[in-house]
Every structure is written in structure tokens, then in C-alpha cells.
Amino acid sequence: MTRETSARVDSGLRWAKSTYSSSSNGNDCVEIAPTPTAIHIRDSKNPGGARLATAPTAWSAFIGFVAQD
């Protein structure tokens, strides 16, 4: 996993948030920008702030874990 700061240019990343985000404040969410080599993650309340990037396989394992009943 890597951590990026806002000083880096987005390089055309396309950010999206989950359709399950339905809190009273729609900005309280995590956004992701998938690429072939990494899943980029940021806080929607602070899009210019710190970001994380992880391998797609690690992201898939994480999603599988949190989706368990």
C-alpha cells in the first residue's frame, strides 16, 4: 500500500463512490479510482488530501472480507 499527497497530479484518475453511500451528508464517503495496476482511495470530504493506493488483489480481498455477513 502506498500513501500519496495532494501535491501529485491525478493523471486522469476517475473517482467514484459507492452507490451504497446514503448518509445524511453525501460527502461522508470513501472514493476509489481503479487502474489496471492499483486501486486509489481517498476521503470524499478532502479530495486534495492524502490518498492510499493498493494492489487490485488486496482491494478485492478487502471487499470480500467486509461484504461477509
mmJSON file of the N, C-alpha and C atoms, coordinates in Angstrom:
{"data_MODEL":{"atom_site":{
"group_PDB":["ATOM","ATOM","ATOM","ATOM","ATOM","ATOM","ATOM","ATOM","ATOM","ATOM","ATOM","ATOM","ATOM","ATOM","ATOM","ATOM","ATOM","ATOM","ATOM","ATOM","ATOM","ATOM","ATOM","ATOM","ATOM","ATOM","ATOM","ATOM","ATOM","ATOM","ATOM","ATOM","ATOM","ATOM","ATOM","ATOM","ATOM","ATOM","ATOM","ATOM","ATOM","ATOM","ATOM","ATOM","ATOM","ATOM","ATOM","ATOM","ATOM","ATOM","ATOM","ATOM","ATOM","ATOM","ATOM","ATOM","ATOM","ATOM","ATOM","ATOM","ATOM","ATOM","ATOM","ATOM","ATOM","ATOM","ATOM","ATOM","ATOM","ATOM","ATOM","ATOM","ATOM","ATOM","ATOM","ATOM","ATOM","ATOM","ATOM","ATOM","ATOM","ATOM","ATOM","ATOM","ATOM","ATOM","ATOM","ATOM","ATOM","ATOM","ATOM","ATOM","ATOM","ATOM","ATOM","ATOM","ATOM","ATOM","ATOM","ATOM","ATOM","ATOM","ATOM","ATOM","ATOM","ATOM","ATOM","ATOM","ATOM","ATOM","ATOM","ATOM","ATOM","ATOM","ATOM","ATOM","ATOM","ATOM","ATOM","ATOM","ATOM","ATOM","ATOM","ATOM","ATOM","ATOM","ATOM","ATOM","ATOM","ATOM","ATOM","ATOM","ATOM","ATOM","ATOM","ATOM","ATOM","ATOM","ATOM","ATOM","ATOM","ATOM","ATOM","ATOM","ATOM","ATOM","ATOM","ATOM","ATOM","ATOM","ATOM","ATOM","ATOM","ATOM","ATOM","ATOM","ATOM","ATOM","ATOM","ATOM","ATOM","ATOM","ATOM","ATOM","ATOM","ATOM","ATOM","ATOM","ATOM","ATOM","ATOM","ATOM","ATOM","ATOM","ATOM","ATOM","ATOM","ATOM","ATOM","ATOM","ATOM","ATOM","ATOM","ATOM","ATOM","ATOM","ATOM","ATOM","ATOM","ATOM","ATOM","ATOM","ATOM","ATOM","ATOM","ATOM","ATOM","ATOM","ATOM","ATOM","ATOM","ATOM","ATOM","ATOM","ATOM","ATOM","ATOM"],
"id":[1,2,3,4,5,6,7,8,9,10,11,12,13,14,15,16,17,18,19,20,21,22,23,24,25,26,27,28,29,30,31,32,33,34,35,36,37,38,39,40,41,42,43,44,45,46,47,48,49,50,51,52,53,54,55,56,57,58,59,60,61,62,63,64,65,66,67,68,69,70,71,72,73,74,75,76,77,78,79,80,81,82,83,84,85,86,87,88,89,90,91,92,93,94,95,96,97,98,99,100,101,102,103,104,105,106,107,108,109,110,111,112,113,114,115,116,117,118,119,120,121,122,123,124,125,126,127,128,129,130,131,132,133,134,135,136,137,138,139,140,141,142,143,144,145,146,147,148,149,150,151,152,153,154,155,156,157,158,159,160,161,162,163,164,165,166,167,168,169,170,171,172,173,174,175,176,177,178,179,180,181,182,183,184,185,186,187,188,189,190,191,192,193,194,195,196,197,198,199,200,201,202,203,204,205,206,207],
"type_symbol":["N","C","C","N","C","C","N","C","C","N","C","C","N","C","C","N","C","C","N","C","C","N","C","C","N","C","C","N","C","C","N","C","C","N","C","C","N","C","C","N","C","C","N","C","C","N","C","C","N","C","C","N","C","C","N","C","C","N","C","C","N","C","C","N","C","C","N","C","C","N","C","C","N","C","C","N","C","C","N","C","C","N","C","C","N","C","C","N","C","C","N","C","C","N","C","C","N","C","C","N","C","C","N","C","C","N","C","C","N","C","C","N","C","C","N","C","C","N","C","C","N","C","C","N","C","C","N","C","C","N","C","C","N","C","C","N","C","C","N","C","C","N","C","C","N","C","C","N","C","C","N","C","C","N","C","C","N","C","C","N","C","C","N","C","C","N","C","C","N","C","C","N","C","C","N","C","C","N","C","C","N","C","C","N","C","C","N","C","C","N","C","C","N","C","C","N","C","C","N","C","C","N","C","C","N","C","C"],
"label_atom_id":["N","CA","C","N","CA","C","N","CA","C","N","CA","C","N","CA","C","N","CA","C","N","CA","C","N","CA","C","N","CA","C","N","CA","C","N","CA","C","N","CA","C","N","CA","C","N","CA","C","N","CA","C","N","CA","C","N","CA","C","N","CA","C","N","CA","C","N","CA","C","N","CA","C","N","CA","C","N","CA","C","N","CA","C","N","CA","C","N","CA","C","N","CA","C","N","CA","C","N","CA","C","N","CA","C","N","CA","C","N","CA","C","N","CA","C","N","CA","C","N","CA","C","N","CA","C","N","CA","C","N","CA","C","N","CA","C","N","CA","C","N","CA","C","N","CA","C","N","CA","C","N","CA","C","N","CA","C","N","CA","C","N","CA","C","N","CA","C","N","CA","C","N","CA","C","N","CA","C","N","CA","C","N","CA","C","N","CA","C","N","CA","C","N","CA","C","N","CA","C","N","CA","C","N","CA","C","N","CA","C","N","CA","C","N","CA","C","N","CA","C","N","CA","C","N","CA","C","N","CA","C","N","CA","C","N","CA","C","N","CA","C"],
"label_alt_id":[null,null,null,null,null,null,null,null,null,null,null,null,null,null,null,null,null,null,null,null,null,null,null,null,null,null,null,null,null,null,null,null,null,null,null,null,null,null,null,null,null,null,null,null,null,null,null,null,null,null,null,null,null,null,null,null,null,null,null,null,null,null,null,null,null,null,null,null,null,null,null,null,null,null,null,null,null,null,null,null,null,null,null,null,null,null,null,null,null,null,null,null,null,null,null,null,null,null,null,null,null,null,null,null,null,null,null,null,null,null,null,null,null,null,null,null,null,null,null,null,null,null,null,null,null,null,null,null,null,null,null,null,null,null,null,null,null,null,null,null,null,null,null,null,null,null,null,null,null,null,null,null,null,null,null,null,null,null,null,null,null,null,null,null,null,null,null,null,null,null,null,null,null,null,null,null,null,null,null,null,null,null,null,null,null,null,null,null,null,null,null,null,null,null,null,null,null,null,null,null,null,null,null,null,null,null,null],
"label_comp_id":["MET","MET","MET","THR","THR","THR","ARG","ARG","ARG","GLU","GLU","GLU","THR","THR","THR","SER","SER","SER","ALA","ALA","ALA","ARG","ARG","ARG","VAL","VAL","VAL","ASP","ASP","ASP","SER","SER","SER","GLY","GLY","GLY","LEU","LEU","LEU","ARG","ARG","ARG","TRP","TRP","TRP","ALA","ALA","ALA","LYS","LYS","LYS","SER","SER","SER","THR","THR","THR","TYR","TYR","TYR","SER","SER","SER","SER","SER","SER","SER","SER","SER","SER","SER","SER","ASN","ASN","ASN","GLY","GLY","GLY","ASN","ASN","ASN","ASP","ASP","ASP","CYS","CYS","CYS","VAL","VAL","VAL","GLU","GLU","GLU","ILE","ILE","ILE","ALA","ALA","ALA","PRO","PRO","PRO","THR","THR","THR","PRO","PRO","PRO","THR","THR","THR","ALA","ALA","ALA","ILE","ILE","ILE","HIS","HIS","HIS","ILE","ILE","ILE","ARG","ARG","ARG","ASP","ASP","ASP","SER","SER","SER","LYS","LYS","LYS","ASN","ASN","ASN","PRO","PRO","PRO","GLY","GLY","GLY","GLY","GLY","GLY","ALA","ALA","ALA","ARG","ARG","ARG","LEU","LEU","LEU","ALA","ALA","ALA","THR","THR","THR","ALA","ALA","ALA","PRO","PRO","PRO","THR","THR","THR","ALA","ALA","ALA","TRP","TRP","TRP","SER","SER","SER","ALA","ALA","ALA","PHE","PHE","PHE","ILE","ILE","ILE","GLY","GLY","GLY","PHE","PHE","PHE","VAL","VAL","VAL","ALA","ALA","ALA","GLN","GLN","GLN","ASP","ASP","ASP"],
"label_asym_id":["A","A","A","A","A","A","A","A","A","A","A","A","A","A","A","A","A","A","A","A","A","A","A","A","A","A","A","A","A","A","A","A","A","A","A","A","A","A","A","A","A","A","A","A","A","A","A","A","A","A","A","A","A","A","A","A","A","A","A","A","A","A","A","A","A","A","A","A","A","A","A","A","A","A","A","A","A","A","A","A","A","A","A","A","A","A","A","A","A","A","A","A","A","A","A","A","A","A","A","A","A","A","A","A","A","A","A","A","A","A","A","A","A","A","A","A","A","A","A","A","A","A","A","A","A","A","A","A","A","A","A","A","A","A","A","A","A","A","A","A","A","A","A","A","A","A","A","A","A","A","A","A","A","A","A","A","A","A","A","A","A","A","A","A","A","A","A","A","A","A","A","A","A","A","A","A","A","A","A","A","A","A","A","A","A","A","A","A","A","A","A","A","A","A","A","A","A","A","A","A","A","A","A","A","A","A","A"],
"label_entity_id":["1","1","1","1","1","1","1","1","1","1","1","1","1","1","1","1","1","1","1","1","1","1","1","1","1","1","1","1","1","1","1","1","1","1","1","1","1","1","1","1","1","1","1","1","1","1","1","1","1","1","1","1","1","1","1","1","1","1","1","1","1","1","1","1","1","1","1","1","1","1","1","1","1","1","1","1","1","1","1","1","1","1","1","1","1","1","1","1","1","1","1","1","1","1","1","1","1","1","1","1","1","1","1","1","1","1","1","1","1","1","1","1","1","1","1","1","1","1","1","1","1","1","1","1","1","1","1","1","1","1","1","1","1","1","1","1","1","1","1","1","1","1","1","1","1","1","1","1","1","1","1","1","1","1","1","1","1","1","1","1","1","1","1","1","1","1","1","1","1","1","1","1","1","1","1","1","1","1","1","1","1","1","1","1","1","1","1","1","1","1","1","1","1","1","1","1","1","1","1","1","1","1","1","1","1","1","1"],
"label_seq_id":[1,1,1,2,2,2,3,3,3,4,4,4,5,5,5,6,6,6,7,7,7,8,8,8,9,9,9,10,10,10,11,11,11,12,12,12,13,13,13,14,14,14,15,15,15,16,16,16,17,17,17,18,18,18,19,19,19,20,20,20,21,21,21,22,22,22,23,23,23,24,24,24,25,25,25,26,26,26,27,27,27,28,28,28,29,29,29,30,30,30,31,31,31,32,32,32,33,33,33,34,34,34,35,35,35,36,36,36,37,37,37,38,38,38,39,39,39,40,40,40,41,41,41,42,42,42,43,43,43,44,44,44,45,45,45,46,46,46,47,47,47,48,48,48,49,49,49,50,50,50,51,51,51,52,52,52,53,53,53,54,54,54,55,55,55,56,56,56,57,57,57,58,58,58,59,59,59,60,60,60,61,61,61,62,62,62,63,63,63,64,64,64,65,65,65,66,66,66,67,67,67,68,68,68,69,69,69],
"pdbx_PDB_ins_code":[null,null,null,null,null,null,null,null,null,null,null,null,null,null,null,null,null,null,null,null,null,null,null,null,null,null,null,null,null,null,null,null,null,null,null,null,null,null,null,null,null,null,null,null,null,null,null,null,null,null,null,null,null,null,null,null,null,null,null,null,null,null,null,null,null,null,null,null,null,null,null,null,null,null,null,null,null,null,null,null,null,null,null,null,null,null,null,null,null,null,null,null,null,null,null,null,null,null,null,null,null,null,null,null,null,null,null,null,null,null,null,null,null,null,null,null,null,null,null,null,null,null,null,null,null,null,null,null,null,null,null,null,null,null,null,null,null,null,null,null,null,null,null,null,null,null,null,null,null,null,null,null,null,null,null,null,null,null,null,null,null,null,null,null,null,null,null,null,null,null,null,null,null,null,null,null,null,null,null,null,null,null,null,null,null,null,null,null,null,null,null,null,null,null,null,null,null,null,null,null,null,null,null,null,null,null,null],
"Cartn_x":[0.854,0.0,0.903,0.519,1.277,0.391,1.026,0.304,0.768,-0.17,0.15,-0.377,0.272,-0.214,-0.843,-1.528,-2.241,-1.32,-0.024,0.901,1.005,0.623,0.663,-0.524,-0.307,-1.381,-2.19,-3.494,-4.362,-4.042,-3.401,-3.065,-4.298,-5.408,-6.614,-7.382,-7.153,-7.9,-9.378,-10.231,-11.68,-12.213,-12.583,-13.022,-14.502,-14.852,-16.256,-16.479,-17.717,-18.058,-19.182,-19.337,-20.307,-21.733,-22.55,-23.973,-24.65,-23.972,-24.499,-24.291,-23.6,-23.366,-24.65,-25.325,-26.603,-26.736,-25.616,-25.697,-26.386,-26.686,-27.335,-26.443,-25.144,-24.208,-23.546,-23.915,-23.41,-21.923,-21.239,-19.794,-19.034,-19.724,-19.066,-18.855,-17.836,-17.66,-16.206,-15.864,-14.57,-14.788,-13.87,-13.934,-12.759,-12.967,-11.885,-11.723,-10.511,-10.196,-9.386,-10.049,-9.331,-8.513,-7.342,-6.5,-6.069,-5.469,-5.054,-4.05,-3.247,-2.201,-2.453,-3.453,-3.687,-5.122,-5.579,-6.843,-6.465,-6.797,-6.501,-7.702,-7.446,-8.501,-8.306,-9.422,-9.35,-10.634,-10.581,-11.722,-12.471,-13.739,-14.507,-14.619,-14.469,-14.526,-13.254,-12.174,-10.889,-10.213,-10.768,-10.236,-8.807,-8.336,-6.965,-5.983,-6.478,-5.646,-4.914,-4.494,-3.736,-4.579,-3.896,-4.551,-3.779,-4.464,-3.84,-3.953,-3.022,-3.115,-2.745,-3.501,-3.262,-3.388,-2.841,-2.94,-4.392,-4.823,-6.208,-6.543,-5.585,-5.862,-6.116,-5.379,-5.597,-6.952,-7.334,-8.636,-9.758,-9.613,-10.621,-10.78,-9.672,-9.733,-10.413,-10.113,-10.734,-12.245,-12.677,-14.11,-14.798,-14.147,-14.722,-14.88,-13.928,-13.995,-15.115,-15.232,-16.254,-17.656,-17.76,-19.07,-19.655,-18.853,-19.344,-20.418,-21.383,-22.472,-22.03],
"Cartn_y":[-1.159,0.0,1.225,2.231,3.479,4.623,5.691,6.891,8.027,8.759,9.869,11.156,12.266,13.554,14.311,15.395,16.163,16.851,16.899,17.552,16.801,15.555,14.764,15.057,15.08,15.304,14.023,14.158,12.989,12.098,12.593,11.805,11.181,11.881,11.394,10.348,10.222,9.244,9.618,8.61,8.823,8.297,9.221,8.877,8.54,7.557,7.147,6.761,6.95,6.47,5.456,4.676,3.6,4.118,3.371,3.701,3.432,2.733,2.475,3.658,4.687,5.877,6.686,6.57,7.277,7.939,8.403,9.078,10.423,11.078,12.388,13.4,13.17,14.017,13.157,13.329,12.513,12.578,13.54,13.639,12.792,12.168,11.315,9.936,9.83,8.598,8.419,7.213,6.897,6.796,7.365,7.267,6.425,5.722,4.95,5.327,5.132,5.321,4.097,3.117,1.909,2.125,1.527,1.466,0.01,-0.363,-1.766,-2.237,-1.332,-1.742,-1.348,-0.517,-0.061,0.42,0.359,0.965,2.164,3.36,4.588,4.917,5.327,5.542,6.909,7.661,8.968,9.241,10.212,10.664,11.709,11.508,12.441,13.826,13.925,15.236,16.038,15.365,16.023,15.472,15.745,15.145,15.557,16.669,17.08,16.587,15.844,15.373,14.084,13.422,12.175,11.1,10.235,9.125,7.849,6.751,5.44,4.765,3.865,3.036,1.621,0.662,-0.731,-1.583,-2.754,-3.679,-4.112,-4.319,-4.776,-6.07,-6.976,-8.224,-7.961,-7.03,-6.685,-6.013,-5.147,-4.481,-5.509,-6.434,-7.473,-8.308,-8.655,-9.419,-8.599,-7.299,-6.423,-6.363,-6.153,-6.073,-7.395,-8.496,-9.801,-9.961,-9.452,-9.528,-8.679,-7.414,-6.532,-6.892,-7.616,-7.998,-9.224,-9.878,-11.064,-10.668,-11.54,-11.295,-11.483],
"Cartn_z":[0.0,0.0,0.0,-0.742,-0.759,-0.316,0.119,0.531,-0.357,-0.947,-1.822,-1.211,-1.496,-1.02,-2.167,-1.845,-2.85,-3.845,-3.572,-4.489,-5.809,-5.813,-7.029,-7.922,-9.194,-10.158,-10.311,-10.519,-10.633,-11.824,-12.824,-14.007,-14.652,-14.607,-15.259,-14.488,-13.197,-12.41,-12.411,-12.494,-12.474,-11.151,-10.284,-8.935,-8.906,-8.07,-7.908,-6.455,-6.001,-4.667,-4.777,-3.75,-3.742,-3.859,-4.567,-4.633,-3.297,-2.392,-1.06,-0.13,-0.583,0.239,0.317,1.431,1.561,2.92,3.473,4.764,4.59,5.684,5.609,4.905,4.93,4.202,3.144,1.905,0.809,0.601,1.247,1.1,2.107,3.051,4.037,3.426,2.609,1.867,1.463,1.148,0.558,-0.943,-1.708,-3.165,-3.654,-4.757,-5.349,-6.814,-7.295,-8.712,-9.143,-9.748,-10.145,-11.423,-11.448,-12.641,-12.788,-13.883,-14.033,-12.974,-12.441,-11.507,-10.056,-9.783,-8.41,-8.233,-6.989,-6.599,-5.729,-6.179,-5.451,-4.568,-3.327,-2.339,-1.706,-1.562,-0.906,-0.129,0.757,1.543,0.717,0.486,-0.349,0.274,1.605,2.263,2.026,1.637,1.452,0.192,-0.981,-2.208,-2.542,-2.003,-2.252,-1.203,-0.239,0.864,0.543,1.597,1.46,0.785,0.067,-0.635,-0.393,-0.554,-0.47,-1.831,-2.095,-3.292,-2.887,-3.397,-3.065,-4.328,-4.278,-5.416,-5.591,-6.827,-7.049,-6.299,-6.167,-5.443,-3.964,-3.367,-1.96,-1.778,-2.706,-2.629,-2.743,-3.648,-3.824,-2.555,-1.921,-0.672,0.423,0.503,1.484,1.276,0.034,-0.27,0.084,-0.228,0.137,1.633,2.395,3.851,4.417,3.981,4.546,4.065,2.971,2.445,3.153,3.975,4.691,5.678,5.831,6.793,8.19],
"occupancy":[1.0,1.0,1.0,1.0,1.0,1.0,1.0,1.0,1.0,1.0,1.0,1.0,1.0,1.0,1.0,1.0,1.0,1.0,1.0,1.0,1.0,1.0,1.0,1.0,1.0,1.0,1.0,1.0,1.0,1.0,1.0,1.0,1.0,1.0,1.0,1.0,1.0,1.0,1.0,1.0,1.0,1.0,1.0,1.0,1.0,1.0,1.0,1.0,1.0,1.0,1.0,1.0,1.0,1.0,1.0,1.0,1.0,1.0,1.0,1.0,1.0,1.0,1.0,1.0,1.0,1.0,1.0,1.0,1.0,1.0,1.0,1.0,1.0,1.0,1.0,1.0,1.0,1.0,1.0,1.0,1.0,1.0,1.0,1.0,1.0,1.0,1.0,1.0,1.0,1.0,1.0,1.0,1.0,1.0,1.0,1.0,1.0,1.0,1.0,1.0,1.0,1.0,1.0,1.0,1.0,1.0,1.0,1.0,1.0,1.0,1.0,1.0,1.0,1.0,1.0,1.0,1.0,1.0,1.0,1.0,1.0,1.0,1.0,1.0,1.0,1.0,1.0,1.0,1.0,1.0,1.0,1.0,1.0,1.0,1.0,1.0,1.0,1.0,1.0,1.0,1.0,1.0,1.0,1.0,1.0,1.0,1.0,1.0,1.0,1.0,1.0,1.0,1.0,1.0,1.0,1.0,1.0,1.0,1.0,1.0,1.0,1.0,1.0,1.0,1.0,1.0,1.0,1.0,1.0,1.0,1.0,1.0,1.0,1.0,1.0,1.0,1.0,1.0,1.0,1.0,1.0,1.0,1.0,1.0,1.0,1.0,1.0,1.0,1.0,1.0,1.0,1.0,1.0,1.0,1.0,1.0,1.0,1.0,1.0,1.0,1.0,1.0,1.0,1.0,1.0,1.0,1.0],
"B_iso_or_equiv":[0.0,0.0,0.0,0.0,0.0,0.0,0.0,0.0,0.0,0.0,0.0,0.0,0.0,0.0,0.0,0.0,0.0,0.0,0.0,0.0,0.0,0.0,0.0,0.0,0.0,0.0,0.0,0.0,0.0,0.0,0.0,0.0,0.0,0.0,0.0,0.0,0.0,0.0,0.0,0.0,0.0,0.0,0.0,0.0,0.0,0.0,0.0,0.0,0.0,0.0,0.0,0.0,0.0,0.0,0.0,0.0,0.0,0.0,0.0,0.0,0.0,0.0,0.0,0.0,0.0,0.0,0.0,0.0,0.0,0.0,0.0,0.0,0.0,0.0,0.0,0.0,0.0,0.0,0.0,0.0,0.0,0.0,0.0,0.0,0.0,0.0,0.0,0.0,0.0,0.0,0.0,0.0,0.0,0.0,0.0,0.0,0.0,0.0,0.0,0.0,0.0,0.0,0.0,0.0,0.0,0.0,0.0,0.0,0.0,0.0,0.0,0.0,0.0,0.0,0.0,0.0,0.0,0.0,0.0,0.0,0.0,0.0,0.0,0.0,0.0,0.0,0.0,0.0,0.0,0.0,0.0,0.0,0.0,0.0,0.0,0.0,0.0,0.0,0.0,0.0,0.0,0.0,0.0,0.0,0.0,0.0,0.0,0.0,0.0,0.0,0.0,0.0,0.0,0.0,0.0,0.0,0.0,0.0,0.0,0.0,0.0,0.0,0.0,0.0,0.0,0.0,0.0,0.0,0.0,0.0,0.0,0.0,0.0,0.0,0.0,0.0,0.0,0.0,0.0,0.0,0.0,0.0,0.0,0.0,0.0,0.0,0.0,0.0,0.0,0.0,0.0,0.0,0.0,0.0,0.0,0.0,0.0,0.0,0.0,0.0,0.0,0.0,0.0,0.0,0.0,0.0,0.0],
"pdbx_formal_charge":[null,null,null,null,null,null,null,null,null,null,null,null,null,null,null,null,null,null,null,null,null,null,null,null,null,null,null,null,null,null,null,null,null,null,null,null,null,null,null,null,null,null,null,null,null,null,null,null,null,null,null,null,null,null,null,null,null,null,null,null,null,null,null,null,null,null,null,null,null,null,null,null,null,null,null,null,null,null,null,null,null,null,null,null,null,null,null,null,null,null,null,null,null,null,null,null,null,null,null,null,null,null,null,null,null,null,null,null,null,null,null,null,null,null,null,null,null,null,null,null,null,null,null,null,null,null,null,null,null,null,null,null,null,null,null,null,null,null,null,null,null,null,null,null,null,null,null,null,null,null,null,null,null,null,null,null,null,null,null,null,null,null,null,null,null,null,null,null,null,null,null,null,null,null,null,null,null,null,null,null,null,null,null,null,null,null,null,null,null,null,null,null,null,null,null,null,null,null,null,null,null,null,null,null,null,null,null],
"auth_seq_id":[1,1,1,2,2,2,3,3,3,4,4,4,5,5,5,6,6,6,7,7,7,8,8,8,9,9,9,10,10,10,11,11,11,12,12,12,13,13,13,14,14,14,15,15,15,16,16,16,17,17,17,18,18,18,19,19,19,20,20,20,21,21,21,22,22,22,23,23,23,24,24,24,25,25,25,26,26,26,27,27,27,28,28,28,29,29,29,30,30,30,31,31,31,32,32,32,33,33,33,34,34,34,35,35,35,36,36,36,37,37,37,38,38,38,39,39,39,40,40,40,41,41,41,42,42,42,43,43,43,44,44,44,45,45,45,46,46,46,47,47,47,48,48,48,49,49,49,50,50,50,51,51,51,52,52,52,53,53,53,54,54,54,55,55,55,56,56,56,57,57,57,58,58,58,59,59,59,60,60,60,61,61,61,62,62,62,63,63,63,64,64,64,65,65,65,66,66,66,67,67,67,68,68,68,69,69,69],
"auth_comp_id":["MET","MET","MET","THR","THR","THR","ARG","ARG","ARG","GLU","GLU","GLU","THR","THR","THR","SER","SER","SER","ALA","ALA","ALA","ARG","ARG","ARG","VAL","VAL","VAL","ASP","ASP","ASP","SER","SER","SER","GLY","GLY","GLY","LEU","LEU","LEU","ARG","ARG","ARG","TRP","TRP","TRP","ALA","ALA","ALA","LYS","LYS","LYS","SER","SER","SER","THR","THR","THR","TYR","TYR","TYR","SER","SER","SER","SER","SER","SER","SER","SER","SER","SER","SER","SER","ASN","ASN","ASN","GLY","GLY","GLY","ASN","ASN","ASN","ASP","ASP","ASP","CYS","CYS","CYS","VAL","VAL","VAL","GLU","GLU","GLU","ILE","ILE","ILE","ALA","ALA","ALA","PRO","PRO","PRO","THR","THR","THR","PRO","PRO","PRO","THR","THR","THR","ALA","ALA","ALA","ILE","ILE","ILE","HIS","HIS","HIS","ILE","ILE","ILE","ARG","ARG","ARG","ASP","ASP","ASP","SER","SER","SER","LYS","LYS","LYS","ASN","ASN","ASN","PRO","PRO","PRO","GLY","GLY","GLY","GLY","GLY","GLY","ALA","ALA","ALA","ARG","ARG","ARG","LEU","LEU","LEU","ALA","ALA","ALA","THR","THR","THR","ALA","ALA","ALA","PRO","PRO","PRO","THR","THR","THR","ALA","ALA","ALA","TRP","TRP","TRP","SER","SER","SER","ALA","ALA","ALA","PHE","PHE","PHE","ILE","ILE","ILE","GLY","GLY","GLY","PHE","PHE","PHE","VAL","VAL","VAL","ALA","ALA","ALA","GLN","GLN","GLN","ASP","ASP","ASP"],
"auth_asym_id":["A","A","A","A","A","A","A","A","A","A","A","A","A","A","A","A","A","A","A","A","A","A","A","A","A","A","A","A","A","A","A","A","A","A","A","A","A","A","A","A","A","A","A","A","A","A","A","A","A","A","A","A","A","A","A","A","A","A","A","A","A","A","A","A","A","A","A","A","A","A","A","A","A","A","A","A","A","A","A","A","A","A","A","A","A","A","A","A","A","A","A","A","A","A","A","A","A","A","A","A","A","A","A","A","A","A","A","A","A","A","A","A","A","A","A","A","A","A","A","A","A","A","A","A","A","A","A","A","A","A","A","A","A","A","A","A","A","A","A","A","A","A","A","A","A","A","A","A","A","A","A","A","A","A","A","A","A","A","A","A","A","A","A","A","A","A","A","A","A","A","A","A","A","A","A","A","A","A","A","A","A","A","A","A","A","A","A","A","A","A","A","A","A","A","A","A","A","A","A","A","A","A","A","A","A","A","A"],
"auth_atom_id":["N","CA","C","N","CA","C","N","CA","C","N","CA","C","N","CA","C","N","CA","C","N","CA","C","N","CA","C","N","CA","C","N","CA","C","N","CA","C","N","CA","C","N","CA","C","N","CA","C","N","CA","C","N","CA","C","N","CA","C","N","CA","C","N","CA","C","N","CA","C","N","CA","C","N","CA","C","N","CA","C","N","CA","C","N","CA","C","N","CA","C","N","CA","C","N","CA","C","N","CA","C","N","CA","C","N","CA","C","N","CA","C","N","CA","C","N","CA","C","N","CA","C","N","CA","C","N","CA","C","N","CA","C","N","CA","C","N","CA","C","N","CA","C","N","CA","C","N","CA","C","N","CA","C","N","CA","C","N","CA","C","N","CA","C","N","CA","C","N","CA","C","N","CA","C","N","CA","C","N","CA","C","N","CA","C","N","CA","C","N","CA","C","N","CA","C","N","CA","C","N","CA","C","N","CA","C","N","CA","C","N","CA","C","N","CA","C","N","CA","C","N","CA","C","N","CA","C","N","CA","C","N","CA","C","N","CA","C","N","CA","C"],
"pdbx_PDB_model_num":[1,1,1,1,1,1,1,1,1,1,1,1,1,1,1,1,1,1,1,1,1,1,1,1,1,1,1,1,1,1,1,1,1,1,1,1,1,1,1,1,1,1,1,1,1,1,1,1,1,1,1,1,1,1,1,1,1,1,1,1,1,1,1,1,1,1,1,1,1,1,1,1,1,1,1,1,1,1,1,1,1,1,1,1,1,1,1,1,1,1,1,1,1,1,1,1,1,1,1,1,1,1,1,1,1,1,1,1,1,1,1,1,1,1,1,1,1,1,1,1,1,1,1,1,1,1,1,1,1,1,1,1,1,1,1,1,1,1,1,1,1,1,1,1,1,1,1,1,1,1,1,1,1,1,1,1,1,1,1,1,1,1,1,1,1,1,1,1,1,1,1,1,1,1,1,1,1,1,1,1,1,1,1,1,1,1,1,1,1,1,1,1,1,1,1,1,1,1,1,1,1,1,1,1,1,1,1]
}}}
